[in-house]
Structures are given as structure tokens and as C-alpha cells.
Amino acid sequence: MARDLRRYARDTQVRLFVGFLLILFLVGDGLIWLFFGRNAAILGLICLLAGLAPLLLIALALWAIDWLVQRAQD
């Protein structure tokens, strides 16, 4: 039975990132909704998405580079 530690590390990082996003959006925006109301929560959601956009673009670029490298090695 072979262990693929790179895949395990990648899967763990993806799970941690998804968990972080869930906590950020559900708890963070939920608290904004609870204390300040619906309109503030919508604005908070827009701000969270705008702040997350650069991170997603960087992740997409790194994924594309990884895909190109894997394709070149095959």
C-alpha cells in the first residue's frame, strides 16, 4: 500500500481553506446580520467577496501553472 503524501497534504490544505471560508462567511456575516441587520450583512458579503477576489485569482494562477507543469511532464 503506497502513500501519496503530496496528495494528502493538498487535500488537507483544501479542506482547511474551505473550512476557513465557511467560518468566515457563516459566522462573520451571520454576526453582522445579527447585530446590524440585513442591509449591513449584504454589504459585508460584498466586501468579503471583494477582499477574497485577489486570493482566488492567485490560487487560479497557481493551479494553472501546476496544470501546465504536469502536462509538460507527461
mmJSON file of the N, C-alpha and C atoms, coordinates in Angstrom:
{"data_MODEL":{"atom_site":{
"group_PDB":["ATOM","ATOM","ATOM","ATOM","ATOM","ATOM","ATOM","ATOM","ATOM","ATOM","ATOM","ATOM","ATOM","ATOM","ATOM","ATOM","ATOM","ATOM","ATOM","ATOM","ATOM","ATOM","ATOM","ATOM","ATOM","ATOM","ATOM","ATOM","ATOM","ATOM","ATOM","ATOM","ATOM","ATOM","ATOM","ATOM","ATOM","ATOM","ATOM","ATOM","ATOM","ATOM","ATOM","ATOM","ATOM","ATOM","ATOM","ATOM","ATOM","ATOM","ATOM","ATOM","ATOM","ATOM","ATOM","ATOM","ATOM","ATOM","ATOM","ATOM","ATOM","ATOM","ATOM","ATOM","ATOM","ATOM","ATOM","ATOM","ATOM","ATOM","ATOM","ATOM","ATOM","ATOM","ATOM","ATOM","ATOM","ATOM","ATOM","ATOM","ATOM","ATOM","ATOM","ATOM","ATOM","ATOM","ATOM","ATOM","ATOM","ATOM","ATOM","ATOM","ATOM","ATOM","ATOM","ATOM","ATOM","ATOM","ATOM","ATOM","ATOM","ATOM","ATOM","ATOM","ATOM","ATOM","ATOM","ATOM","ATOM","ATOM","ATOM","ATOM","ATOM","ATOM","ATOM","ATOM","ATOM","ATOM","ATOM","ATOM","ATOM","ATOM","ATOM","ATOM","ATOM","ATOM","ATOM","ATOM","ATOM","ATOM","ATOM","ATOM","ATOM","ATOM","ATOM","ATOM","ATOM","ATOM","ATOM","ATOM","ATOM","ATOM","ATOM","ATOM","ATOM","ATOM","ATOM","ATOM","ATOM","ATOM","ATOM","ATOM","ATOM","ATOM","ATOM","ATOM","ATOM","ATOM","ATOM","ATOM","ATOM","ATOM","ATOM","ATOM","ATOM","ATOM","ATOM","ATOM","ATOM","ATOM","ATOM","ATOM","ATOM","ATOM","ATOM","ATOM","ATOM","ATOM","ATOM","ATOM","ATOM","ATOM","ATOM","ATOM","ATOM","ATOM","ATOM","ATOM","ATOM","ATOM","ATOM","ATOM","ATOM","ATOM","ATOM","ATOM","ATOM","ATOM","ATOM","ATOM","ATOM","ATOM","ATOM","ATOM","ATOM","ATOM","ATOM","ATOM","ATOM","ATOM","ATOM","ATOM","ATOM","ATOM","ATOM","ATOM","ATOM","ATOM","ATOM","ATOM","ATOM","ATOM"],
"id":[1,2,3,4,5,6,7,8,9,10,11,12,13,14,15,16,17,18,19,20,21,22,23,24,25,26,27,28,29,30,31,32,33,34,35,36,37,38,39,40,41,42,43,44,45,46,47,48,49,50,51,52,53,54,55,56,57,58,59,60,61,62,63,64,65,66,67,68,69,70,71,72,73,74,75,76,77,78,79,80,81,82,83,84,85,86,87,88,89,90,91,92,93,94,95,96,97,98,99,100,101,102,103,104,105,106,107,108,109,110,111,112,113,114,115,116,117,118,119,120,121,122,123,124,125,126,127,128,129,130,131,132,133,134,135,136,137,138,139,140,141,142,143,144,145,146,147,148,149,150,151,152,153,154,155,156,157,158,159,160,161,162,163,164,165,166,167,168,169,170,171,172,173,174,175,176,177,178,179,180,181,182,183,184,185,186,187,188,189,190,191,192,193,194,195,196,197,198,199,200,201,202,203,204,205,206,207,208,209,210,211,212,213,214,215,216,217,218,219,220,221,222],
"type_symbol":["N","C","C","N","C","C","N","C","C","N","C","C","N","C","C","N","C","C","N","C","C","N","C","C","N","C","C","N","C","C","N","C","C","N","C","C","N","C","C","N","C","C","N","C","C","N","C","C","N","C","C","N","C","C","N","C","C","N","C","C","N","C","C","N","C","C","N","C","C","N","C","C","N","C","C","N","C","C","N","C","C","N","C","C","N","C","C","N","C","C","N","C","C","N","C","C","N","C","C","N","C","C","N","C","C","N","C","C","N","C","C","N","C","C","N","C","C","N","C","C","N","C","C","N","C","C","N","C","C","N","C","C","N","C","C","N","C","C","N","C","C","N","C","C","N","C","C","N","C","C","N","C","C","N","C","C","N","C","C","N","C","C","N","C","C","N","C","C","N","C","C","N","C","C","N","C","C","N","C","C","N","C","C","N","C","C","N","C","C","N","C","C","N","C","C","N","C","C","N","C","C","N","C","C","N","C","C","N","C","C","N","C","C","N","C","C","N","C","C","N","C","C"],
"label_atom_id":["N","CA","C","N","CA","C","N","CA","C","N","CA","C","N","CA","C","N","CA","C","N","CA","C","N","CA","C","N","CA","C","N","CA","C","N","CA","C","N","CA","C","N","CA","C","N","CA","C","N","CA","C","N","CA","C","N","CA","C","N","CA","C","N","CA","C","N","CA","C","N","CA","C","N","CA","C","N","CA","C","N","CA","C","N","CA","C","N","CA","C","N","CA","C","N","CA","C","N","CA","C","N","CA","C","N","CA","C","N","CA","C","N","CA","C","N","CA","C","N","CA","C","N","CA","C","N","CA","C","N","CA","C","N","CA","C","N","CA","C","N","CA","C","N","CA","C","N","CA","C","N","CA","C","N","CA","C","N","CA","C","N","CA","C","N","CA","C","N","CA","C","N","CA","C","N","CA","C","N","CA","C","N","CA","C","N","CA","C","N","CA","C","N","CA","C","N","CA","C","N","CA","C","N","CA","C","N","CA","C","N","CA","C","N","CA","C","N","CA","C","N","CA","C","N","CA","C","N","CA","C","N","CA","C","N","CA","C","N","CA","C","N","CA","C","N","CA","C","N","CA","C","N","CA","C","N","CA","C"],
"label_alt_id":[null,null,null,null,null,null,null,null,null,null,null,null,null,null,null,null,null,null,null,null,null,null,null,null,null,null,null,null,null,null,null,null,null,null,null,null,null,null,null,null,null,null,null,null,null,null,null,null,null,null,null,null,null,null,null,null,null,null,null,null,null,null,null,null,null,null,null,null,null,null,null,null,null,null,null,null,null,null,null,null,null,null,null,null,null,null,null,null,null,null,null,null,null,null,null,null,null,null,null,null,null,null,null,null,null,null,null,null,null,null,null,null,null,null,null,null,null,null,null,null,null,null,null,null,null,null,null,null,null,null,null,null,null,null,null,null,null,null,null,null,null,null,null,null,null,null,null,null,null,null,null,null,null,null,null,null,null,null,null,null,null,null,null,null,null,null,null,null,null,null,null,null,null,null,null,null,null,null,null,null,null,null,null,null,null,null,null,null,null,null,null,null,null,null,null,null,null,null,null,null,null,null,null,null,null,null,null,null,null,null,null,null,null,null,null,null,null,null,null,null,null,null],
"label_comp_id":["MET","MET","MET","ALA","ALA","ALA","ARG","ARG","ARG","ASP","ASP","ASP","LEU","LEU","LEU","ARG","ARG","ARG","ARG","ARG","ARG","TYR","TYR","TYR","ALA","ALA","ALA","ARG","ARG","ARG","ASP","ASP","ASP","THR","THR","THR","GLN","GLN","GLN","VAL","VAL","VAL","ARG","ARG","ARG","LEU","LEU","LEU","PHE","PHE","PHE","VAL","VAL","VAL","GLY","GLY","GLY","PHE","PHE","PHE","LEU","LEU","LEU","LEU","LEU","LEU","ILE","ILE","ILE","LEU","LEU","LEU","PHE","PHE","PHE","LEU","LEU","LEU","VAL","VAL","VAL","GLY","GLY","GLY","ASP","ASP","ASP","GLY","GLY","GLY","LEU","LEU","LEU","ILE","ILE","ILE","TRP","TRP","TRP","LEU","LEU","LEU","PHE","PHE","PHE","PHE","PHE","PHE","GLY","GLY","GLY","ARG","ARG","ARG","ASN","ASN","ASN","ALA","ALA","ALA","ALA","ALA","ALA","ILE","ILE","ILE","LEU","LEU","LEU","GLY","GLY","GLY","LEU","LEU","LEU","ILE","ILE","ILE","CYS","CYS","CYS","LEU","LEU","LEU","LEU","LEU","LEU","ALA","ALA","ALA","GLY","GLY","GLY","LEU","LEU","LEU","ALA","ALA","ALA","PRO","PRO","PRO","LEU","LEU","LEU","LEU","LEU","LEU","LEU","LEU","LEU","ILE","ILE","ILE","ALA","ALA","ALA","LEU","LEU","LEU","ALA","ALA","ALA","LEU","LEU","LEU","TRP","TRP","TRP","ALA","ALA","ALA","ILE","ILE","ILE","ASP","ASP","ASP","TRP","TRP","TRP","LEU","LEU","LEU","VAL","VAL","VAL","GLN","GLN","GLN","ARG","ARG","ARG","ALA","ALA","ALA","GLN","GLN","GLN","ASP","ASP","ASP"],
"label_asym_id":["A","A","A","A","A","A","A","A","A","A","A","A","A","A","A","A","A","A","A","A","A","A","A","A","A","A","A","A","A","A","A","A","A","A","A","A","A","A","A","A","A","A","A","A","A","A","A","A","A","A","A","A","A","A","A","A","A","A","A","A","A","A","A","A","A","A","A","A","A","A","A","A","A","A","A","A","A","A","A","A","A","A","A","A","A","A","A","A","A","A","A","A","A","A","A","A","A","A","A","A","A","A","A","A","A","A","A","A","A","A","A","A","A","A","A","A","A","A","A","A","A","A","A","A","A","A","A","A","A","A","A","A","A","A","A","A","A","A","A","A","A","A","A","A","A","A","A","A","A","A","A","A","A","A","A","A","A","A","A","A","A","A","A","A","A","A","A","A","A","A","A","A","A","A","A","A","A","A","A","A","A","A","A","A","A","A","A","A","A","A","A","A","A","A","A","A","A","A","A","A","A","A","A","A","A","A","A","A","A","A","A","A","A","A","A","A","A","A","A","A","A","A"],
"label_entity_id":["1","1","1","1","1","1","1","1","1","1","1","1","1","1","1","1","1","1","1","1","1","1","1","1","1","1","1","1","1","1","1","1","1","1","1","1","1","1","1","1","1","1","1","1","1","1","1","1","1","1","1","1","1","1","1","1","1","1","1","1","1","1","1","1","1","1","1","1","1","1","1","1","1","1","1","1","1","1","1","1","1","1","1","1","1","1","1","1","1","1","1","1","1","1","1","1","1","1","1","1","1","1","1","1","1","1","1","1","1","1","1","1","1","1","1","1","1","1","1","1","1","1","1","1","1","1","1","1","1","1","1","1","1","1","1","1","1","1","1","1","1","1","1","1","1","1","1","1","1","1","1","1","1","1","1","1","1","1","1","1","1","1","1","1","1","1","1","1","1","1","1","1","1","1","1","1","1","1","1","1","1","1","1","1","1","1","1","1","1","1","1","1","1","1","1","1","1","1","1","1","1","1","1","1","1","1","1","1","1","1","1","1","1","1","1","1","1","1","1","1","1","1"],
"label_seq_id":[1,1,1,2,2,2,3,3,3,4,4,4,5,5,5,6,6,6,7,7,7,8,8,8,9,9,9,10,10,10,11,11,11,12,12,12,13,13,13,14,14,14,15,15,15,16,16,16,17,17,17,18,18,18,19,19,19,20,20,20,21,21,21,22,22,22,23,23,23,24,24,24,25,25,25,26,26,26,27,27,27,28,28,28,29,29,29,30,30,30,31,31,31,32,32,32,33,33,33,34,34,34,35,35,35,36,36,36,37,37,37,38,38,38,39,39,39,40,40,40,41,41,41,42,42,42,43,43,43,44,44,44,45,45,45,46,46,46,47,47,47,48,48,48,49,49,49,50,50,50,51,51,51,52,52,52,53,53,53,54,54,54,55,55,55,56,56,56,57,57,57,58,58,58,59,59,59,60,60,60,61,61,61,62,62,62,63,63,63,64,64,64,65,65,65,66,66,66,67,67,67,68,68,68,69,69,69,70,70,70,71,71,71,72,72,72,73,73,73,74,74,74],
"pdbx_PDB_ins_code":[null,null,null,null,null,null,null,null,null,null,null,null,null,null,null,null,null,null,null,null,null,null,null,null,null,null,null,null,null,null,null,null,null,null,null,null,null,null,null,null,null,null,null,null,null,null,null,null,null,null,null,null,null,null,null,null,null,null,null,null,null,null,null,null,null,null,null,null,null,null,null,null,null,null,null,null,null,null,null,null,null,null,null,null,null,null,null,null,null,null,null,null,null,null,null,null,null,null,null,null,null,null,null,null,null,null,null,null,null,null,null,null,null,null,null,null,null,null,null,null,null,null,null,null,null,null,null,null,null,null,null,null,null,null,null,null,null,null,null,null,null,null,null,null,null,null,null,null,null,null,null,null,null,null,null,null,null,null,null,null,null,null,null,null,null,null,null,null,null,null,null,null,null,null,null,null,null,null,null,null,null,null,null,null,null,null,null,null,null,null,null,null,null,null,null,null,null,null,null,null,null,null,null,null,null,null,null,null,null,null,null,null,null,null,null,null,null,null,null,null,null,null],
"Cartn_x":[0.83,0.0,0.89,0.81,1.64,0.909,1.668,1.113,1.532,0.596,0.879,0.759,1.897,1.875,1.593,1.964,1.656,0.147,-0.507,-1.967,-2.642,-2.144,-2.693,-2.535,-1.357,-1.118,-2.022,-2.172,-3.03,-4.484,-4.952,-6.333,-6.557,-5.564,-5.68,-5.731,-4.907,-4.909,-6.234,-6.785,-8.078,-9.164,-9.172,-10.174,-10.047,-8.819,-8.619,-9.103,-8.831,-9.243,-10.766,-11.406,-12.873,-13.474,-12.903,-13.377,-13.217,-12.094,-11.872,-12.926,-13.219,-14.217,-15.605,-15.954,-17.251,-17.383,-16.353,-16.39,-16.444,-15.642,-15.611,-16.966,-17.568,-18.828,-20.014,-20.108,-21.268,-21.228,-20.124,-20.035,-19.874,-18.931,-18.676,-19.872,-20.4,-21.541,-22.804,-22.887,-24.026,-24.052,-22.887,-22.833,-23.162,-22.709,-23.078,-24.595,-25.198,-26.659,-27.356,-26.846,-27.469,-27.422,-26.285,-26.122,-26.587,-26.415,-26.66,-27.793,-28.252,-29.376,-28.995,-30.038,-29.907,-29.053,-29.28,-28.549,-27.048,-26.702,-25.296,-24.67,-25.426,-24.916,-24.662,-25.531,-25.324,-24.061,-23.872,-22.661,-21.432,-21.549,-20.444,-20.092,-21.1,-20.868,-20.149,-20.568,-19.906,-18.442,-18.195,-16.82,-15.975,-16.561,-15.828,-15.472,-16.41,-16.145,-15.094,-15.154,-14.159,-12.766,-12.699,-11.413,-10.882,-11.763,-11.366,-10.955,-11.368,-11.103,-9.61,-8.721,-7.296,-6.734,-7.192,-6.72,-7.167,-8.388,-8.879,-8.136,-7.817,-7.053,-5.654,-5.02,-3.694,-3.782,-4.785,-4.96,-5.224,-6.018,-6.3,-5.036,-4.22,-2.966,-2.021,-1.915,-1.044,-1.559,-2.889,-3.452,-3.143,-3.253,-2.973,-1.501,-0.613,0.818,1.088,0.5,0.665,0.142,-0.995,-1.573,-0.654,-0.083,0.826,2.098,2.618,3.827,3.526,2.41,2.046,1.839,1.259,1.034,2.348,3.293,4.604,5.423,5.243,5.99,5.462,4.199,3.617,3.924],
"Cartn_y":[-1.168,0.0,1.252,2.014,3.205,4.429,5.301,6.548,7.702,8.504,9.697,10.9,11.282,12.341,13.701,13.893,15.175,15.341,14.274,14.339,14.561,13.897,14.073,15.525,16.099,17.493,18.433,18.181,19.031,18.936,17.715,17.535,18.227,18.129,18.77,20.283,20.835,22.288,22.754,21.988,22.354,22.32,21.3,21.2,22.348,22.703,23.813,25.126,25.339,26.567,26.645,25.545,25.519,25.76,25.163,25.397,26.847,27.45,28.864,29.726,29.441,30.227,30.058,28.846,28.621,29.392,29.326,30.063,31.557,32.038,33.465,33.963,33.252,33.715,33.453,32.273,31.952,32.672,32.579,33.202,34.709,35.14,36.566,37.329,36.898,37.595,37.36,36.21,35.951,36.89,37.182,38.127,39.542,39.902,41.214,41.294,40.234,40.195,40.326,39.585,39.574,40.938,41.605,42.864,44.09,44.071,45.279,45.168,43.958,43.803,43.309,43.183,42.574,43.407,44.71,45.552,45.57,45.613,45.584,44.233,43.166,41.843,41.71,42.297,42.261,43.031,44.206,44.98,44.235,43.578,42.77,41.631,41.009,39.93,40.448,41.613,42.217,42.522,43.062,43.374,42.104,41.056,39.791,39.211,39.269,38.754,39.59,40.91,41.774,41.536,41.307,41.019,39.646,38.73,37.363,37.221,38.15,38.061,37.953,38.783,38.626,37.261,36.74,35.422,34.335,34.445,33.463,33.568,34.773,34.944,34.352,34.545,33.958,32.438,31.897,30.437,29.874,30.578,30.131,30.143,31.172,31.247,30.114,29.843,28.752,27.398,27.217,25.964,25.797,26.882,26.817,26.493,27.087,26.795,25.341,24.84,23.439,22.51,22.859,22.046,22.031,23.178,23.236,22.421,22.492,21.721,20.233,19.808,18.394,17.906,18.761,18.408,18.308,19.181,19.158,17.94,17.478,16.316,15.017,14.992,13.767,13.698],
"Cartn_z":[0.0,0.0,0.0,-1.065,-1.2,-0.659,-0.041,0.477,-0.408,-0.776,-1.567,-0.632,-0.045,0.948,0.334,-0.915,-1.575,-1.741,-2.145,-2.307,-0.959,0.075,1.412,1.869,1.646,2.034,1.241,-0.049,-0.884,-0.433,-0.163,0.305,1.652,2.538,3.841,3.697,2.829,2.616,2.028,1.12,0.531,1.6,2.439,3.497,4.5,4.855,5.779,5.173,3.891,3.224,3.126,2.792,2.712,4.093,5.116,6.478,6.892,6.533,6.824,6.144,4.891,4.166,4.773,5.157,5.786,7.091,7.916,9.175,8.91,7.975,7.665,7.197,6.258,5.693,6.614,7.18,8.014,9.354,10.038,11.355,11.217,10.385,10.242,9.722,8.607,8.027,8.855,9.5,10.379,11.575,12.137,13.244,12.788,11.593,11.052,10.905,10.384,10.217,11.583,12.54,13.861,14.533,14.479,15.195,14.406,13.081,12.306,11.29,10.998,10.097,8.716,7.894,6.568,5.617,5.556,4.616,4.914,6.194,6.576,6.226,6.38,6.049,4.552,3.746,2.299,1.931,2.535,2.278,2.784,3.933,4.451,3.518,2.935,1.972,0.73,0.261,-0.904,-0.573,0.599,0.998,1.156,1.722,1.852,0.492,-0.439,-1.781,-2.504,-2.34,-2.972,-2.388,-1.098,-0.471,-0.817,-1.129,-1.465,-2.929,-3.768,-5.206,-5.53,-4.959,-5.28,-4.883,-3.741,-3.325,-4.299,-4.776,-5.742,-7.072,-7.484,-8.728,-8.598,-7.459,-7.231,-7.209,-6.521,-6.464,-7.854,-8.645,-10.012,-10.861,-10.717,-11.468,-11.068,-9.769,-9.319,-9.788,-9.786,-10.287,-11.773,-12.54,-13.978,-14.23,-13.451,-13.598,-13.266,-12.195,-11.825,-12.905,-13.471,-14.553,-15.771,-16.116,-17.267,-17.03,-15.809,-15.477,-15.536,-14.965,-15.008,-16.447,-17.256,-18.666,-19.429,-19.119,-19.779,-19.352,-18.118,-17.648,-18.25,-18.619,-19.201,-20.643],
"occupancy":[1.0,1.0,1.0,1.0,1.0,1.0,1.0,1.0,1.0,1.0,1.0,1.0,1.0,1.0,1.0,1.0,1.0,1.0,1.0,1.0,1.0,1.0,1.0,1.0,1.0,1.0,1.0,1.0,1.0,1.0,1.0,1.0,1.0,1.0,1.0,1.0,1.0,1.0,1.0,1.0,1.0,1.0,1.0,1.0,1.0,1.0,1.0,1.0,1.0,1.0,1.0,1.0,1.0,1.0,1.0,1.0,1.0,1.0,1.0,1.0,1.0,1.0,1.0,1.0,1.0,1.0,1.0,1.0,1.0,1.0,1.0,1.0,1.0,1.0,1.0,1.0,1.0,1.0,1.0,1.0,1.0,1.0,1.0,1.0,1.0,1.0,1.0,1.0,1.0,1.0,1.0,1.0,1.0,1.0,1.0,1.0,1.0,1.0,1.0,1.0,1.0,1.0,1.0,1.0,1.0,1.0,1.0,1.0,1.0,1.0,1.0,1.0,1.0,1.0,1.0,1.0,1.0,1.0,1.0,1.0,1.0,1.0,1.0,1.0,1.0,1.0,1.0,1.0,1.0,1.0,1.0,1.0,1.0,1.0,1.0,1.0,1.0,1.0,1.0,1.0,1.0,1.0,1.0,1.0,1.0,1.0,1.0,1.0,1.0,1.0,1.0,1.0,1.0,1.0,1.0,1.0,1.0,1.0,1.0,1.0,1.0,1.0,1.0,1.0,1.0,1.0,1.0,1.0,1.0,1.0,1.0,1.0,1.0,1.0,1.0,1.0,1.0,1.0,1.0,1.0,1.0,1.0,1.0,1.0,1.0,1.0,1.0,1.0,1.0,1.0,1.0,1.0,1.0,1.0,1.0,1.0,1.0,1.0,1.0,1.0,1.0,1.0,1.0,1.0,1.0,1.0,1.0,1.0,1.0,1.0,1.0,1.0,1.0,1.0,1.0,1.0,1.0,1.0,1.0,1.0,1.0,1.0],
"B_iso_or_equiv":[0.0,0.0,0.0,0.0,0.0,0.0,0.0,0.0,0.0,0.0,0.0,0.0,0.0,0.0,0.0,0.0,0.0,0.0,0.0,0.0,0.0,0.0,0.0,0.0,0.0,0.0,0.0,0.0,0.0,0.0,0.0,0.0,0.0,0.0,0.0,0.0,0.0,0.0,0.0,0.0,0.0,0.0,0.0,0.0,0.0,0.0,0.0,0.0,0.0,0.0,0.0,0.0,0.0,0.0,0.0,0.0,0.0,0.0,0.0,0.0,0.0,0.0,0.0,0.0,0.0,0.0,0.0,0.0,0.0,0.0,0.0,0.0,0.0,0.0,0.0,0.0,0.0,0.0,0.0,0.0,0.0,0.0,0.0,0.0,0.0,0.0,0.0,0.0,0.0,0.0,0.0,0.0,0.0,0.0,0.0,0.0,0.0,0.0,0.0,0.0,0.0,0.0,0.0,0.0,0.0,0.0,0.0,0.0,0.0,0.0,0.0,0.0,0.0,0.0,0.0,0.0,0.0,0.0,0.0,0.0,0.0,0.0,0.0,0.0,0.0,0.0,0.0,0.0,0.0,0.0,0.0,0.0,0.0,0.0,0.0,0.0,0.0,0.0,0.0,0.0,0.0,0.0,0.0,0.0,0.0,0.0,0.0,0.0,0.0,0.0,0.0,0.0,0.0,0.0,0.0,0.0,0.0,0.0,0.0,0.0,0.0,0.0,0.0,0.0,0.0,0.0,0.0,0.0,0.0,0.0,0.0,0.0,0.0,0.0,0.0,0.0,0.0,0.0,0.0,0.0,0.0,0.0,0.0,0.0,0.0,0.0,0.0,0.0,0.0,0.0,0.0,0.0,0.0,0.0,0.0,0.0,0.0,0.0,0.0,0.0,0.0,0.0,0.0,0.0,0.0,0.0,0.0,0.0,0.0,0.0,0.0,0.0,0.0,0.0,0.0,0.0,0.0,0.0,0.0,0.0,0.0,0.0],
"pdbx_formal_charge":[null,null,null,null,null,null,null,null,null,null,null,null,null,null,null,null,null,null,null,null,null,null,null,null,null,null,null,null,null,null,null,null,null,null,null,null,null,null,null,null,null,null,null,null,null,null,null,null,null,null,null,null,null,null,null,null,null,null,null,null,null,null,null,null,null,null,null,null,null,null,null,null,null,null,null,null,null,null,null,null,null,null,null,null,null,null,null,null,null,null,null,null,null,null,null,null,null,null,null,null,null,null,null,null,null,null,null,null,null,null,null,null,null,null,null,null,null,null,null,null,null,null,null,null,null,null,null,null,null,null,null,null,null,null,null,null,null,null,null,null,null,null,null,null,null,null,null,null,null,null,null,null,null,null,null,null,null,null,null,null,null,null,null,null,null,null,null,null,null,null,null,null,null,null,null,null,null,null,null,null,null,null,null,null,null,null,null,null,null,null,null,null,null,null,null,null,null,null,null,null,null,null,null,null,null,null,null,null,null,null,null,null,null,null,null,null,null,null,null,null,null,null],
"auth_seq_id":[1,1,1,2,2,2,3,3,3,4,4,4,5,5,5,6,6,6,7,7,7,8,8,8,9,9,9,10,10,10,11,11,11,12,12,12,13,13,13,14,14,14,15,15,15,16,16,16,17,17,17,18,18,18,19,19,19,20,20,20,21,21,21,22,22,22,23,23,23,24,24,24,25,25,25,26,26,26,27,27,27,28,28,28,29,29,29,30,30,30,31,31,31,32,32,32,33,33,33,34,34,34,35,35,35,36,36,36,37,37,37,38,38,38,39,39,39,40,40,40,41,41,41,42,42,42,43,43,43,44,44,44,45,45,45,46,46,46,47,47,47,48,48,48,49,49,49,50,50,50,51,51,51,52,52,52,53,53,53,54,54,54,55,55,55,56,56,56,57,57,57,58,58,58,59,59,59,60,60,60,61,61,61,62,62,62,63,63,63,64,64,64,65,65,65,66,66,66,67,67,67,68,68,68,69,69,69,70,70,70,71,71,71,72,72,72,73,73,73,74,74,74],
"auth_comp_id":["MET","MET","MET","ALA","ALA","ALA","ARG","ARG","ARG","ASP","ASP","ASP","LEU","LEU","LEU","ARG","ARG","ARG","ARG","ARG","ARG","TYR","TYR","TYR","ALA","ALA","ALA","ARG","ARG","ARG","ASP","ASP","ASP","THR","THR","THR","GLN","GLN","GLN","VAL","VAL","VAL","ARG","ARG","ARG","LEU","LEU","LEU","PHE","PHE","PHE","VAL","VAL","VAL","GLY","GLY","GLY","PHE","PHE","PHE","LEU","LEU","LEU","LEU","LEU","LEU","ILE","ILE","ILE","LEU","LEU","LEU","PHE","PHE","PHE","LEU","LEU","LEU","VAL","VAL","VAL","GLY","GLY","GLY","ASP","ASP","ASP","GLY","GLY","GLY","LEU","LEU","LEU","ILE","ILE","ILE","TRP","TRP","TRP","LEU","LEU","LEU","PHE","PHE","PHE","PHE","PHE","PHE","GLY","GLY","GLY","ARG","ARG","ARG","ASN","ASN","ASN","ALA","ALA","ALA","ALA","ALA","ALA","ILE","ILE","ILE","LEU","LEU","LEU","GLY","GLY","GLY","LEU","LEU","LEU","ILE","ILE","ILE","CYS","CYS","CYS","LEU","LEU","LEU","LEU","LEU","LEU","ALA","ALA","ALA","GLY","GLY","GLY","LEU","LEU","LEU","ALA","ALA","ALA","PRO","PRO","PRO","LEU","LEU","LEU","LEU","LEU","LEU","LEU","LEU","LEU","ILE","ILE","ILE","ALA","ALA","ALA","LEU","LEU","LEU","ALA","ALA","ALA","LEU","LEU","LEU","TRP","TRP","TRP","ALA","ALA","ALA","ILE","ILE","ILE","ASP","ASP","ASP","TRP","TRP","TRP","LEU","LEU","LEU","VAL","VAL","VAL","GLN","GLN","GLN","ARG","ARG","ARG","ALA","ALA","ALA","GLN","GLN","GLN","ASP","ASP","ASP"],
"auth_asym_id":["A","A","A","A","A","A","A","A","A","A","A","A","A","A","A","A","A","A","A","A","A","A","A","A","A","A","A","A","A","A","A","A","A","A","A","A","A","A","A","A","A","A","A","A","A","A","A","A","A","A","A","A","A","A","A","A","A","A","A","A","A","A","A","A","A","A","A","A","A","A","A","A","A","A","A","A","A","A","A","A","A","A","A","A","A","A","A","A","A","A","A","A","A","A","A","A","A","A","A","A","A","A","A","A","A","A","A","A","A","A","A","A","A","A","A","A","A","A","A","A","A","A","A","A","A","A","A","A","A","A","A","A","A","A","A","A","A","A","A","A","A","A","A","A","A","A","A","A","A","A","A","A","A","A","A","A","A","A","A","A","A","A","A","A","A","A","A","A","A","A","A","A","A","A","A","A","A","A","A","A","A","A","A","A","A","A","A","A","A","A","A","A","A","A","A","A","A","A","A","A","A","A","A","A","A","A","A","A","A","A","A","A","A","A","A","A","A","A","A","A","A","A"],
"auth_atom_id":["N","CA","C","N","CA","C","N","CA","C","N","CA","C","N","CA","C","N","CA","C","N","CA","C","N","CA","C","N","CA","C","N","CA","C","N","CA","C","N","CA","C","N","CA","C","N","CA","C","N","CA","C","N","CA","C","N","CA","C","N","CA","C","N","CA","C","N","CA","C","N","CA","C","N","CA","C","N","CA","C","N","CA","C","N","CA","C","N","CA","C","N","CA","C","N","CA","C","N","CA","C","N","CA","C","N","CA","C","N","CA","C","N","CA","C","N","CA","C","N","CA","C","N","CA","C","N","CA","C","N","CA","C","N","CA","C","N","CA","C","N","CA","C","N","CA","C","N","CA","C","N","CA","C","N","CA","C","N","CA","C","N","CA","C","N","CA","C","N","CA","C","N","CA","C","N","CA","C","N","CA","C","N","CA","C","N","CA","C","N","CA","C","N","CA","C","N","CA","C","N","CA","C","N","CA","C","N","CA","C","N","CA","C","N","CA","C","N","CA","C","N","CA","C","N","CA","C","N","CA","C","N","CA","C","N","CA","C","N","CA","C","N","CA","C","N","CA","C","N","CA","C","N","CA","C","N","CA","C"],
"pdbx_PDB_model_num":[1,1,1,1,1,1,1,1,1,1,1,1,1,1,1,1,1,1,1,1,1,1,1,1,1,1,1,1,1,1,1,1,1,1,1,1,1,1,1,1,1,1,1,1,1,1,1,1,1,1,1,1,1,1,1,1,1,1,1,1,1,1,1,1,1,1,1,1,1,1,1,1,1,1,1,1,1,1,1,1,1,1,1,1,1,1,1,1,1,1,1,1,1,1,1,1,1,1,1,1,1,1,1,1,1,1,1,1,1,1,1,1,1,1,1,1,1,1,1,1,1,1,1,1,1,1,1,1,1,1,1,1,1,1,1,1,1,1,1,1,1,1,1,1,1,1,1,1,1,1,1,1,1,1,1,1,1,1,1,1,1,1,1,1,1,1,1,1,1,1,1,1,1,1,1,1,1,1,1,1,1,1,1,1,1,1,1,1,1,1,1,1,1,1,1,1,1,1,1,1,1,1,1,1,1,1,1,1,1,1,1,1,1,1,1,1,1,1,1,1,1,1]
}}}
